[in-house]
Amino acid sequence: MNDKNGKYLGSLPKFSRAAVVREFGKPLEIKNVPIPDKVEPRALIVKTTACSICGTDVHLSRGNLALKVDLPVILGHEMVGKVVAIGEGADRDSVGQPVRLGDRILWTHTSCGSCYFCTVAQQPTLCDNRRAYMYESSDKYPYLLGGFSEYGYVLPESGRVRVPDNVDDAVASLCSCAFRSVMNAFDNLGPIDPSEHVAIQGAGPLGILAAAVARVAGARSVTVIGAPANRLALASEFGATHTLNIESTTHEERLQKMREITEGRGPDMVLEFTGFPGAFNEGLDLVRKGGRYLTVGQLGTGTTTFSPSMIVKKNIRIIGSFSGDVKSYWKALQFASAHMDRIPFRKMISGQYALEDVNIALDKMHRLEEIKPLILMEP
């Protein structure tokens, strides 16, 4: 139906079942959260179809993030959904494609478009007025700002991108956080020459996806360093030419192996996706003189100690990369769509769970028994 607030696909229920963090370190509770009875201009309401679990979800639920969280919150931020309500002026996505009722979309954290970082620096992920999904209270309008929920609210300032038809919900959910972070990281890193060697720290979803992007970009070699063995095997399927298991090698052995692969120099670039502070020190050791070291995974509260003189003596460029803007979401979807037949994205989805089983999935993710579990709203 149509009304003064926009277009609706039939009538919506008053409440959405959602998995809510009410207290850090406690199991999530399945609660009925209000669905807004109106849609702001440029906003959307979606019926969530799937939301994969990210390591950040595990850290947030346990209170281990160095970011502000306004409890209670709906956990989850890797969601994909079908549009069920369209606010005024919200009938096109962020790249100009039409948005219709029933279309599947991904949507981004917000950026205001009018602060220094949005305009002059053109770095919207650093927006002074940024709002992020799963960090805002589910007790406050518009309530549905998290992924583990039957319905979601797309804020007016959020970017949104229509999902290509050949990308299923599971793979689309990867593009909503893990893959867009990887795409943003490569944009920050800069071009890869076919003569260059790449090392990737971390065999989680980001590291495995980064292996695929580096290989498609033409890197001479791509080495993934991490554990456990089954994740390293998957990294090889995604394009890694070499893998090093941190459970069966020492730092010195990994340093020596990387020298052997790279004609004695070390990798031209090292990308960190571990979230383990100590990996930073090893990355500085690994990268060649004059190389690039990019870190993405360090969002926790942990610390490490290193010698700054190494950065100077080796003339290393250190780059941080945070999150991703709408361009990164679009590029992730385009990459997935173009390489669905070449790269086994679906193998990264290690388990599927109903909303009621979200705590089981989170616990298995914490124990590294899952690579990327998927919460299905309608299993």
N, C-alpha and C positions, 0 to 999 in steps of 0.2 A: 504494500500500500504506500501511498504518498501522504505526507502531511507537512506542516510548516517547518518541521525540523529536518526534513530530508526524505530520502527514499528508504523503505524498509522491505525486507523479504518476509512478508507475513508478520504476525505478532510475535514479540520476543517474550520469554519468561521474565519474571521479576528477579530471579536469582540465578547465579551461576555457581555450580559446585567448584571449589578451588582448594588447592593444597597450600596452607598458610603456615608461615613461621611466626609463632607467637612469642617464643623464647629460644634464644640461642642454645644449641646443644640438646634440645628436646625434639621428639618426633614431630613431624608436620601434622597438622590437623586438617581434616577435610571439612570445610565450612561452606555455608551458603552466603555468597557475597552479592550485594545488589548489582543489578544491571542498570546503567543509567537510563532514565525514561526519555532522554532527549540527546540529540547528537549536535555538538557544536559545529559551526562552519569549519570546513576542512578536516573534520574528524571522521572516523569510521568506527563501526562496531563489527567485529569478526566472530565467527564461530570457530574456535580453535580446533584444528584437526589433529595436530601432533606437536610435541615439544620435546626435543632431546635434552639430555642432562649434560651439563658442562661442569668441569672441575670447580669453577667459580661458584656454582650452586651449592656444591658440597661445602666449600669454605665458608660461604655466607651463612648457611644453616647452622654451622658450628661456631660462628662468631669470629672467624679467623681472617676477615678482610680488613684492610686498612682504608675502608671507605665508609661513609655515613649510611646507616640503614635505619629507616623510620618504621620500627615494628608497630603492628603486625604487617607482614608483607606476603604477597603471593609469590612464591618462588618460581624460578624459570624465566629464561630470556631467549631461548632458541626456538621460537614458535613460528608456526605457519598456520594460516586460517583462511576461511572463506568469508567474503564480505557479506554481511547481512543488513547493514544500515550504512547509508552514505549521507554525510552532512553536506550542506550547501558548499559548492566549489570543490568538492573532493572526488570528482568524477574522472580525474586523471592521476596517474602515479607520478613519481618524481622524475621520470625520464620521458614523460609525455604520452605514455600508453593509456588508453581508456581503461577505467575501472568500472566494472559493472557488478551488480548483485550476483553472487555466486563465484566470482573470480577468486582465485587463491593469491594471497600476497604475503610478503615479508614486510616488517616495519621496523624502523630504527629508533634508537634513543633520540631525543630531540636536540635541536640547536636553534637558537633564537634568530639567527640571520642578521643581527644588528649590533653585536659586540665586536670588540677588536679582533678576537680570534676567528669569528665567522667571516668578517669582512676584509680586514687588512692582511692578517696572517693566513686567511683561508684554510684554517685548521678547525673545522667545526666540532671535531671530537673533543676539543679543549674549550668549548663554549662556556662562557662565564655563567650562563643561565641554563645549562644542560639539565635535562631531566632523564632519568634512566629507569627502565622497566625493572621490576622486582626490588627496588630500593625505596619506593614510596608506600605509605600506609594504605592498606586495603580498607581502612575505616573511613577514608576521606574520598570525596568525589574526585575522579570518576571511578574509583574503586578497583577496576579490573586492569591493573598495571603489572601483570605477571603472566608467565606462560603456562603454568600448571593449573589451568582453569578452562572450563567449558567455553567461556566467551572472553574476549579481550577488547580493550578500548585502545584505538589508535589516536594518540593525541594530535591536535591540529598541526603542531610544529614537527611531528615525526615524518621522516622520509618513508616512502612506501614503494615497493617494486612488485609488479605482477610476476608470478612464477611461470616460467615456460612450461608448456604442456608436457614435454618429455622428461621433466624433473619431478619425481614423485615426492610425497610429503616428507619422507625420511631424509632424502638428500637435501631437499629445500631447507629443512631444519638445520642441517649442518652449515648451510650458507648464512644462517641468521646470526651466527656468532663465531664459531670456530673458523669457518672458511673466510668470512669477511675480515676477521682479524689477520689472517694470513695474507689476504690480498692487500690490506692496508700496510702490512709489514713490508711486502715486496715493493710497494710504491715508495715507502720511506727508504728502503735499502738502495734503490736505484737499479739500473740495468745490469744484467748478467751477460758477460761475454762467453762465447762458446769455448774459450780456452780456460775458463775459471773453474776452480774446485769449490764446492759448497759443503760445509759441515752443518748438521742440524742437531742441536741438543734437545732431546726429548722425543719419545716415541708414543706420545699421546696423540689425540686427534689432530691438534695443530701441527705437530711435527710431521706426522704422516702426510697430511694435506700439503704441507710446505715442500715435502719431497717431490710430490707430483708437480707442483708449480715450477720448482727449480729445474726439474728434468725437462718439462715441456718448454721452458724458457731457453734450453740449450746448454745447461751447465755440463762441463766435461765429466765431472763426477759429482755424486751426491751421497754423502755418508751420513747416516742417521745413528746417533749415539744415544742409547737408552736401555730400557728393559720394560717388561719381561720379553722372553724370546718370541712369544706369539705375536707381540706387537711389532717387533723388528721384522718378522716374516711378512707381516702385512705391509710394512713400509717398503719392502722390496717389491711387492706387487704394485705399489703405487709409484714406483720409479727409482727408489734408492739403488745405487750401484754397489754400495758397501754398507754394512752395519757393524756396530761395535756394542757389545753387551756390557753394561757397567757392572753387572753382577758377576762376571767372570774375567774382567780385566781391571788392571790398575790404571791410575792416571798416567803413569809413565809409559805403560804399554799402549794406551790410546794415543798418547803424544807421538810415540815412535811409529805407530801404524799410520797415523795421519801424515807424518813426514814421508813415509814410503809411498803413499798414494799420490803425494803432491810434489814429487821430485825434490824432496828435502826442505821445501819452503814452509809448508803448512797451508791450510785452506785459505783461499782469497777472501772468503767471507764465512762467518760463523753466525748462525741464527739460534737464539736461545728461546725455547718454548717449555721449559721444565717447571718453573715456579719454585725451584730449589735454589736458595741464595748461593750455595757453594758452587753451583754450575757456572756462575759468573767468573770465578777465578780460573776455572779450567778453560773457559772460552777464551780468556785473555791469553792463556798459554798457547792454545791451539792456533789461533789466527796468525797468519804470516805477517811479517813486517810490512807496514803500509796497507794492511787489510782493513776490512770492515767488520765490526762486531755489532749485531743488532739484538736487542733484548725485548721480549714481549711478555714473558711469563711471570715477571716479578711484580705481582700485585698483593702479595701477602705482607705480613708484619715482620718477617724474618730479616736478619742482617748478616753481613759477611765482612771480612777484612781483607783488603788487598793493597798492593803497593802502587800508588798512582804513577810512580816513575816508569812502570812498565808501559803505560799508555804513551808516555813521551818517547821513551827509548825505541819503542817499536813503531811509533808514528801511526797509532791505531785510531780509526774513526769509530766512536761509539755512538750508536743510534738507539733511541727508545721509540717504541711504537705502541700507541694506546688505542684499543678498540678499532673502530672503522666507521666511516660516514656512508651515506647512501651510495656513493660511487663504489665502495667496497662490496656492499651487498649485491649491487647489479653485476659487478665483475665476477663475483663468486658464482652467481646463478648462470652467467654466460659461460664461464669456464666449465661448470658442471654439465650444462646443456650440450656444449660442444664435444665433451670427452666422455659422455656416458658409456659409450661402447668400448672405450680404451682403458678407462680407469675404474676399478671395482669399488666405487663409492659406497654401494649398498653393504659391502662387507664390513664397513666400519660400524654399522648398526648391530650391536652385539646382543641386544635383548629388547623385548617389547613388553610393556607393563600397562596395566590399567591405572587410572588416577588413584584408586584406593591403595595401590601397591607402591606408591611413590617412595615410601620410606625404605622398602626393601631394595628398590633400585638405587637409591642414594647410598645405602650402606655397601652395596656391592661395588658401586663406583669408587667409594672411599678405599675399599680393599683391593682395588685394581683388578677385580674380577669381571669388570665391564670396560669396554673401550668407549662406547657411546650408546648408552641405553636410551630408549625412546618411550615417552609416555604418550599413549594413544587415548584421546578423549572418548572415542567410540570403538573399542577393541573388537 
